């Protein structure tokens, strides 16, 4: 048995009696070398199906033994943070290439990996698909829709799929073309331990156990910052107080992926968090490697098929000089067309016409003795000439046959050679395709107020990347509802939607539902902007930002951050301060291209530098801190020093972009659009809310119909939010609701009140909608009345004074107390006009922030709602009309 690290505890109980269904086994065998590659014919490789059970002999024996007494089960406990996760394999999903069950608390996640029987045609990307689903039954729920089963993938699940895919892809070897599918389901969720970080680790374990010849084992963790302490895989309750939400994945020696958001932490603090996560990932990877030695399958290294090595040299011979010229073209479209034409030329020569290498010998001269056979040994020469009877053949050059290669191989090699030449140009010449230095940014231009009817709009252009951002303000009914495992009533009052049409890159393509890339980029920009928004109690609007990419050549998500920030200001949203985003690239091995070997960091990368480089690091924030970040790696990990250099260079870039954004022409208006709805927030006593709603919602519907407001939303805590299109309807609804929920006081006077009914003993008078009191016959007039009908009828209007409230809450009114000939004692009473008790408008929030907000003072331009209300008398066409209290 293998000696395990101290942090690893293998659960290997003694075999149960034969009557039990399961047995635990622990078998060790040496792991095969991961980088060994045996070249084979591509045609032969396609004909031969892959072995269905690529398990080592020792493991195969175990599987055969287990078939008669139950499936073999391997399990291991791995310390993660302040607790352990349980990993089990071998007893579920045995027909998959590998499958695991990972348990954290009572959260259980199942992950399987399967490979196709035959390889796909070669391509420049690994054929990997990832699917993650949170089963509602995991939390004891079912779908609220008509169909009681899970439907299309939710945005949150798409984001987790991307978290799984991005760190796995760099570890896959080139030349392995078997389609691979990773399926991950949440089968149990306890509401405490999040399944998304478990999903990364589970996928890494399943791939390591499978036949896929991956280069290294990966694992993933979440890092939170709570009370200035880093916490590995914090609980959902702990995350409510965390200033950081960092998801990261890597190997035992390097970082592959980071993504998350924070409350403007410094670069130094973020690096500390990444370092804490790397320590945790290293321990998990070591434990996984021990498990792989016990029950992992033999890797399919013999299935790796790479293009012939000499093809790289041939492509360089044909295209080298022209490739250098094409890469110097500054425009993206002209450069793409030049490279495409050059690629067609290379393909034609190497796959159709045939190619003779330049360094091949011009011919092979063979000796005369090897070619000519003379019948006679003696040579007869007359006058220096050969006798007519002799045969003499002059030596000739024998040309080598032209070489032909598969078109797909030529395409793959041409792409690699193009990337190599681009990297060499940057390292050797110090200049990129558009002539910039490594740390130089492209020209920036921004305009606001382009769309007159939109509540806010901005066009942000950086080089050949452009985003048109539009902001729409609305009431609670515009909030985005979220249906997750534990909460069906959760909603977001701020969301950003990103779209990437094919026209932005000059192509023709399909338009349909948002792609995974669009969902991921939109969420990154949303998380970058969310911390700068005012609390909803200060700005009670639902905010929607749309970013349409009208032109793209790298870092369109960061352009969405910049454009979205300007559009928010143009819509009059009192943001705390502006933010900007930038994308950083990397050329890791510079020594290969004549450099000194130190990594070369590139600021504001283009699309070609993203595709050919080793890193895509997106950082958003202001001059002093970071609000959102995302990093993708195309090599097997980078180190902390490289990330540190990239973060600080990105900070310099953000400062430059923010300075350019401040020069926007025209600038953002920073005032509420006249086309935006007006919102008034007021507070009533919670027990009065039912009076506003009425039986079956009759009262609130009648108020909306009578006043013409858009919506009235009520909360159980007494919060009432009125959304209207004009000030007059807003004021009408405010008055009605105030009267409905008022608390009458003895001595108050109510003018022009309607008599609703008359009884022999008096009249019932409505002092406010739904509130009536009795004006006794003795209080109706200064004189004596035999019957109330003698002086009044239903529908008459009179002024009354509240003179008593009995124990049952019934109101006693008097009209006589207000008549000129009333007793002086009655007239000496309070003459206070109708002033129903109304709670002042308050600041309430229905948006649950994703993280703790900092209470930062707003600037002069960030007026509060109360301040804006003071300008309610402004003309309706002006941008300074009322927002609400």
LINJO-V980211 format. One record per pair of residues at least 4 apart in sequence whose ideal C-beta (glycine too) atoms are under 7 Angstrom apart, sorted by the first residue. I is the first residue (numbers start at 1). J is the second residue. Records with the same first field share a line. If there is no record, write none. Layout:
I: J, J
This chain:
1: 26, 28
2: 28, 290, 293
4: 8, 10, 290
5: 286
7: 79, 283, 287
8: 76, 78, 287, 290
9: 77
10: 26, 76
11: 75, 76, 77
12: 24, 26
13: 24
15: 23
16: 20
18: 69
20: 70
21: 70
22: 70, 71, 73, 91
23: 66, 69, 70, 72, 73
24: 73, 74, 75
25: 62, 72, 74
26: 74, 294
27: 58, 59, 62, 294, 295
28: 293, 294
29: 56, 58, 59, 293
31: 292, 293
32: 298, 299, 301
34: 213, 215, 299, 301
36: 301
37: 301, 304, 306
38: 302
40: 44, 45, 302, 305
41: 45
42: 46, 305, 406
43: 47
44: 48
45: 119, 303, 305
46: 118, 119
49: 117, 118
50: 115, 117, 178, 300, 303
53: 60
54: 211, 297, 298, 300
55: 59, 60, 63, 297, 298
56: 60, 298
57: 61
58: 62
59: 63, 295
60: 64
61: 65
62: 66, 72
63: 67, 72
66: 70, 71, 72
71: 90, 91, 94
72: 90
73: 88, 90, 91
74: 89, 90, 291, 294, 295
75: 86, 87, 88
76: 87, 287, 291
77: 84, 86
78: 84, 85, 87, 284, 287
79: 84, 283
80: 84, 85, 221, 232, 233, 280, 284
81: 231, 232, 233, 280
85: 102, 103, 104
86: 103
87: 100, 102, 205, 291
88: 100, 101
89: 99, 100, 209, 295
90: 295
92: 99, 101, 110
93: 99, 112
96: 112, 113, 114
97: 113, 114, 115, 210, 211, 297
98: 113, 206, 209, 210, 297
99: 111, 112, 206
100: 111, 202, 205, 206
101: 108, 110
102: 109, 198, 201, 202
103: 108
104: 193, 198
105: 190, 192, 193
106: 188, 190
107: 188, 189, 190, 193, 195, 198
108: 187, 188
109: 184, 186, 187, 195, 198, 199, 202
110: 185, 187
111: 182, 184, 202, 203, 206
112: 183, 206
113: 180, 182, 206, 207, 210
114: 181
115: 178, 180, 211, 212
116: 178, 179
119: 177, 178, 303
120: 127, 177, 179
121: 408
122: 177, 408, 409, 412
123: 127, 177
124: 412, 415
126: 169, 172
127: 177, 179, 180
128: 165, 168, 169, 172, 180
129: 181
130: 161, 164, 165, 182
131: 161, 183, 184
132: 157, 160, 161, 164, 184, 199
133: 150, 157, 185
134: 138, 157, 186, 195, 485
135: 150, 185, 186, 187
136: 141, 142, 143, 150, 485
137: 142
138: 186, 187, 188, 189, 485
139: 189, 191, 485, 486
142: 148
143: 147, 148, 149, 150
144: 483, 488
147: 151
153: 157, 158
155: 159, 519
156: 160, 484
157: 161
158: 162, 516, 519
159: 163, 519, 520, 523
160: 164, 196, 199
161: 165, 516
162: 166, 516, 520
163: 196, 200, 247, 259
164: 168, 182, 184, 199, 200, 203
165: 169
166: 257, 632
167: 200, 218, 220, 249, 256, 257
168: 172, 203, 207, 218
170: 256, 633, 634, 635, 636
171: 214, 215, 216, 218, 636
172: 176, 214
173: 213, 215, 304
174: 306
175: 304, 305, 306
176: 213, 303, 304
178: 303
180: 212
182: 203, 206
184: 199, 202, 203
186: 195
189: 195, 485
191: 236, 486
192: 235, 236, 237
193: 235
194: 222, 236
195: 199
197: 220, 221, 222, 233, 247
198: 202
199: 203
200: 204, 219, 220, 249
201: 205, 219, 220, 284
202: 206
203: 207
204: 208, 217, 218, 219, 288
205: 209, 288
206: 210
207: 212, 214
208: 214, 217, 288, 292, 296
209: 292, 295, 296, 297
210: 297
211: 297, 298, 299, 300
213: 299, 300, 301, 304
215: 636
216: 251, 636
217: 251, 285, 288, 289
218: 249, 250, 251, 256
219: 249, 281, 284, 285, 288
220: 247, 248, 249
221: 232, 233, 248, 277, 280, 281
222: 233, 234, 246, 247
223: 230, 232, 244, 246, 248, 273, 276, 277
224: 231, 234, 238, 239, 242, 244, 245
225: 230, 242, 243, 244, 273
226: 231, 234, 238, 241, 242
230: 272, 273, 276
231: 238
232: 276, 280
234: 238, 239, 242
238: 242
239: 245
241: 852
242: 851
243: 262, 263, 265, 851, 852
244: 260, 262, 265, 273
245: 260, 261, 851
246: 258, 260, 273, 277
247: 259, 260
248: 255, 257, 258, 274, 277
249: 256, 257
250: 254, 255, 256, 278, 281, 637
251: 256, 285, 636, 637
252: 282, 285, 286
253: 637
254: 636, 637, 638, 639
255: 274, 278, 637, 638, 643
256: 633, 637
257: 631, 632, 633
258: 274, 629, 631
259: 629, 630
260: 629
261: 527, 627, 628
262: 626, 627
263: 531, 851, 854
264: 531, 621, 622, 624, 625, 626, 627
265: 269, 270, 625, 626
266: 625
267: 271, 626, 647, 648, 651
268: 272
269: 273
270: 274, 626, 647
271: 275, 640, 643, 644, 647
272: 276
273: 277
274: 278, 640, 643
275: 279, 640
276: 280
277: 281
278: 282
280: 284
281: 285
282: 286
283: 287
284: 288
285: 289
286: 290
287: 291
288: 292
289: 293
290: 294
291: 295
292: 296
307: 311, 409, 412, 413
308: 405
310: 314
311: 315, 405, 409, 410, 413
312: 316, 413, 417
313: 317
314: 318, 350, 355, 357
315: 319, 346, 413, 414, 417
316: 320, 417
317: 357, 358
318: 346, 349
319: 323, 342, 346
320: 324
321: 325
322: 326, 342
323: 327, 342, 418, 421
324: 328, 421
326: 335, 338, 339, 342
327: 421, 422, 425, 433
328: 433
329: 334, 335, 338
330: 433, 434, 435
331: 335
332: 336, 464, 553
333: 337, 506
334: 338
335: 339, 433
336: 340
337: 341
338: 342
339: 343, 418
340: 344
341: 345
342: 346
343: 347, 414
344: 348
345: 349
346: 350, 410, 414
347: 351, 407, 410, 411
348: 352, 353
349: 353, 355
350: 355, 405, 410
351: 404, 405, 406, 407, 410
354: 402, 403, 404
355: 402, 403
356: 360, 400, 402
360: 400
362: 397
363: 397, 398, 399
364: 398
365: 395, 397
366: 370, 371, 395
368: 372, 395
371: 393, 395
372: 391, 392, 393
374: 390
380: 387
381: 385, 386
382: 387
386: 390, 392
405: 409, 410
407: 411
408: 412
409: 413
410: 414
411: 415
412: 416
413: 417
414: 418
415: 419
416: 420
417: 421
418: 422
419: 423, 612
420: 424
421: 425
422: 426, 608, 612
423: 427, 587, 593, 612
424: 428, 593
425: 429
426: 432, 438, 587, 600
427: 587, 590, 593, 594, 595, 600
428: 593, 594
430: 437
431: 435, 437
432: 436, 609
433: 608
434: 606
436: 440
438: 600, 601, 602, 603
439: 603, 649
440: 603
441: 603, 604, 653, 656
442: 462, 463, 604
443: 463
444: 462, 657, 660
445: 461
446: 458, 459, 460, 461, 566, 661, 664
447: 458, 459, 664, 665, 666
448: 457, 458, 566, 570, 664, 666, 667, 668
449: 457, 570, 666, 669
450: 457, 459
451: 457, 470
453: 675
454: 470
455: 471, 472, 473, 571, 673, 675, 676
456: 471, 567, 568, 570, 571, 673
457: 469, 470, 567, 570
458: 469, 563, 566, 567, 570, 668
459: 466, 468, 563
460: 466, 467, 469, 559, 562, 563, 566
461: 466
462: 559
463: 553
464: 551, 553
465: 551, 552, 553, 554, 555, 556, 559
466: 550, 551, 559
467: 547, 549, 556, 559, 560, 563
468: 548, 550, 563
469: 545, 546, 547, 560, 563, 564, 566, 567
470: 546, 567
471: 543, 545, 567, 568, 571
472: 544
473: 541, 543, 571, 676, 677
474: 478, 541, 542, 677
475: 542, 677, 679, 710, 711, 713, 721, 723
476: 542, 713, 721, 846
477: 711
478: 542, 544
479: 491, 492, 493, 542
480: 491, 492, 495
481: 491
482: 490, 491, 492
483: 488
484: 490
492: 847
493: 536, 542, 543, 846, 847
494: 530, 533, 543, 847
495: 526, 544
496: 522, 525, 526, 529, 545, 547, 564
497: 522, 546
498: 518, 521, 522, 525, 547, 560
499: 514, 518, 548, 549
500: 504, 517, 518, 549, 552, 556
501: 511
502: 507, 508, 509
504: 549, 550, 551, 552
505: 552
514: 518, 519
516: 520
517: 521
518: 522
519: 523
520: 524
521: 525, 556, 557, 560
522: 526
523: 527
524: 528, 557, 618, 628, 630
525: 529, 547, 557, 560, 561, 564
526: 530
527: 628
528: 561, 579, 581, 620, 627, 628
529: 561, 564, 565, 579
530: 850
531: 627
532: 575, 576, 577, 579
533: 543, 573, 575
534: 538, 539, 574, 858
535: 845, 853
536: 540, 845, 846, 847
537: 843, 844, 845
538: 843, 864, 865
539: 573, 574, 865
540: 679, 681, 721, 865, 884
541: 679
543: 573
545: 564, 567
547: 560, 563, 564
549: 556
552: 556
553: 606, 607
554: 583, 605, 606, 607, 609, 610
555: 559, 583, 604, 605, 618
556: 560
557: 618
558: 562, 581, 582, 583, 618, 620
559: 563
560: 564
561: 565, 579, 580, 581, 620
562: 566, 580, 581, 657, 661
563: 567
564: 568
565: 569, 578, 579
566: 570, 661, 664, 668
567: 571
568: 573, 575
569: 573, 575, 668, 670
570: 668, 669
571: 673
572: 669, 670, 671, 672, 673
574: 858, 862, 863
576: 856, 858
577: 622
578: 622, 658, 661
579: 620, 621, 622, 627
580: 620, 654, 657, 658, 661
581: 618, 619, 620
582: 603, 604, 619, 650, 653, 654, 657
583: 604, 605, 616, 617, 618
584: 601, 602, 603, 605, 617, 619, 646, 649, 650
585: 602, 605, 609, 610, 613, 615, 616
586: 599, 601, 602, 613, 614, 615, 646
587: 599, 600, 613, 614
588: 599, 614, 635
590: 595, 596, 597, 598, 599, 600
591: 595, 597
595: 600
599: 642
601: 645, 646, 649
602: 609, 613
603: 649, 653
604: 653
605: 609, 610, 613
607: 611
608: 612
609: 613
610: 616
614: 633, 634, 635
615: 631, 633, 638
616: 632
617: 631, 646
618: 629, 630
619: 626, 629, 647, 650
620: 627, 628
621: 625, 626, 627, 654
622: 658
623: 654, 655, 658
633: 637, 638
638: 642, 643
640: 644
641: 645
642: 646
643: 647
644: 648
645: 649
646: 650
647: 651
649: 653
650: 654
651: 655
652: 656
653: 657
654: 658
655: 659
656: 660
657: 661
658: 662
664: 668
669: 879
670: 861
671: 879, 880
672: 676, 868, 879, 881, 883
673: 879
674: 876, 877, 878, 879, 881
677: 710, 723, 724, 725
678: 724, 727, 730, 882, 883, 884
679: 721, 722, 723, 883, 884
680: 722, 730, 734, 841, 884, 885
681: 719, 721, 841, 842, 843, 844, 884, 885
682: 720, 839, 841, 885
683: 718, 719, 839, 842
684: 688, 689, 718, 720, 741, 839
685: 718, 741
686: 716, 717, 718
688: 741
689: 693, 714, 716, 718
691: 740, 741, 770
692: 699, 700, 714, 720, 737, 740, 741
693: 697, 699, 700, 714
694: 698, 699, 700
697: 701
698: 702
699: 703
700: 704, 712
701: 705
702: 706
703: 707, 712, 733, 736
704: 709, 712
707: 729, 732, 733, 736
708: 729
709: 722, 723, 724, 729, 730, 733
710: 723, 724, 725
711: 723
712: 720, 722, 733
713: 721
714: 720
715: 719
719: 844
720: 737
722: 730, 733, 734
724: 729, 730, 733
726: 876
727: 731, 872, 881, 882
728: 732
729: 733
730: 734
731: 735
732: 736
733: 737
734: 738
735: 739
736: 740, 769
737: 741
738: 742, 836, 838
739: 768, 769, 836
740: 768, 769, 770
742: 768, 836, 837, 838
743: 837
744: 748, 802, 805, 811
746: 802, 803, 804, 805
747: 802, 829, 830, 832
748: 802, 832, 834, 835
749: 799, 801, 818, 831, 832, 833, 834
750: 767, 800, 834
751: 799, 834
752: 797, 799
753: 765, 766, 767, 797, 798, 800
754: 766, 795, 797
755: 763, 765, 792, 794, 795, 796, 798
756: 764, 765, 766, 772, 794
757: 764, 794
758: 763, 788, 789, 792, 794
760: 787
761: 776, 777
762: 774, 775, 776, 777, 780, 788
763: 775, 780, 788, 792
764: 772, 774
765: 772, 773, 775, 798, 800, 813
766: 771, 772
767: 771, 773, 800
768: 836
773: 802, 811, 812, 813
774: 812, 813
775: 779, 780, 800, 813, 814, 815
777: 785, 788
779: 813, 814, 815, 816
780: 785, 788, 791, 792, 815, 816
781: 785, 791, 816
782: 816, 819, 821, 822
785: 790, 791
786: 790
788: 792
789: 793
792: 796
798: 815
799: 815, 818
800: 813, 814, 815
801: 813, 814, 817, 818
802: 811, 813
803: 812, 813, 814, 817
804: 812
805: 809, 811
806: 810
815: 819
816: 822, 826
817: 822, 826, 829
822: 826, 827
823: 827
824: 828
841: 885
849: 853
858: 862
863: 867, 868
865: 869, 883, 884, 885
866: 885
868: 882, 883
869: 882, 883, 884, 885
871: 880, 882
872: 882
874: 878, 880, 881
876: 881
